[in-house]
């Protein structure tokens, strides 16, 4: 399974490498950035591309572990 981007999401080479490393290692990948930069879209596109379910957990500054 490799993520190469989708018709809706054009990923940079560095992002593709990071996503594919996370997939290969079966480890999470923390994506951070300003609002509206495509983090959630990336999650949806990667899940769809590899046929995995997407689990969403909305975290706020007041969320406790």
Secondary structure in CASP SS format (residue, H / E / C, confidence):
PFRMAT SS
TARGET T0000
AUTHOR 0000-0000-0000
METHOD secondary structure of the structure
MODEL  1
X C 1.00
X C 1.00
X C 1.00
X C 1.00
X C 1.00
X C 1.00
X C 1.00
X C 1.00
X C 1.00
X C 1.00
X C 1.00
X C 1.00
X H 1.00
X H 1.00
X H 1.00
X H 1.00
X H 1.00
X H 1.00
X H 1.00
X H 1.00
X H 1.00
X H 1.00
X H 1.00
X H 1.00
X H 1.00
X C 1.00
X C 1.00
X C 1.00
X C 1.00
X C 1.00
X C 1.00
X C 1.00
X C 1.00
X C 1.00
X C 1.00
X C 1.00
X C 1.00
X C 1.00
X H 1.00
X H 1.00
X H 1.00
X H 1.00
X H 1.00
X H 1.00
X H 1.00
X H 1.00
X H 1.00
X H 1.00
X H 1.00
X H 1.00
X C 1.00
X C 1.00
X C 1.00
X C 1.00
X C 1.00
X C 1.00
X C 1.00
X C 1.00
X C 1.00
X C 1.00
X C 1.00
X C 1.00
X C 1.00
X C 1.00
X C 1.00
END
